[in-house]
Amino acid sequence: MSLRLKLLLLGLATFVLPWAGCQYVREMESVLRRGEEQALQAMAKAVAASLQGREELLYRGGVGPGALSPFDLQPLPLSGAPFLDGYADDWPDRPDAWRTFSRGNDRLRVLTGVHERMLFVLLDVKDARLVFDAPGGGFLDPQSFGDRIWLGFTDTYGFERQVFLASLGPGTVRARRIEELEFGRREVVDEPRIEGAWQPTNEGYRVELRVPLSMVGERFGVLIDDRDERGAEPESFGSPAPENLATRGRRGPAAPGPGDISPKSRPPGSERRVQNP
């Protein structure tokens, strides 16, 4: 064999060896990937088998789907945060997701959603006569009370908490809580973490709220104090118990439904402005 032929064969071998090595690496990668997929599938099947029939492990801090009581709320997962203006046009069109409470001709409808670490609440109230608080009357003066909204919930430690929303007119609204002081005195304290907007409608009013999930434990509910005139005794209805505001409803995990559940996108600058009272 001539020297030229030997050099040619050596050159060919130099080209073939890297290609063969690359093929070997690809085959090994494919084998390892298949092995990892099989291991993950086996682990997933084992976890699914251990959780079968045990919804309390799947839905910690809430109630699982299929086990809702009339007082429970089932939030929708939202891909974007609704703009807090008191209107419902950027909420999902999901009639089945509303919870309804009524008393006589009055009605409260509640829709909840979760985005990131916030619970969003949309209230639609049918009320023949909307009554706002009297200006300058004070939040502890019964003669100045108008329609009020109470939020009852347990905190992350399981303790019952209550805040209320009252307004002098349409616009932004912030929650407040009543603190018991010594010698039987009481004080109203702002709760700036819970805020929203209150807007009248043709049938009553609508309120849109944002509540940090870090404040809310397993239970959450809404109650309406409806008054036909300022200072009157309220007609109360909703999910918390009217006599002591004890929360009877639970907050379920965010549950997706059929169709697009994300809020409708708005062109820049198209948001409604909320008028302050």
BELWOLIN-V723855 format. One record per helix or strand of 3 or more residues. SS is the DSSP state (@ for helix, = for strand). FROM is the first residue (numbers start at 1). LEN is the number of residues. If there is no record, write none. Layout:
ss=SS from=FROM len=LEN
ss=SS from=FROM len=LEN
//
This chain:
ss=@ from=3 len=49
ss=@ from=55 len=4
ss=@ from=95 len=3
ss== from=99 len=5
ss== from=106 len=10
ss== from=118 len=9
ss=@ from=142 len=3
ss== from=148 len=7
ss== from=160 len=6
ss== from=171 len=10
ss=@ from=182 len=3
ss== from=186 len=15
ss== from=204 len=9
ss=@ from=213 len=3
ss== from=219 len=8
ss== from=235 len=4
ss== from=250 len=3
//
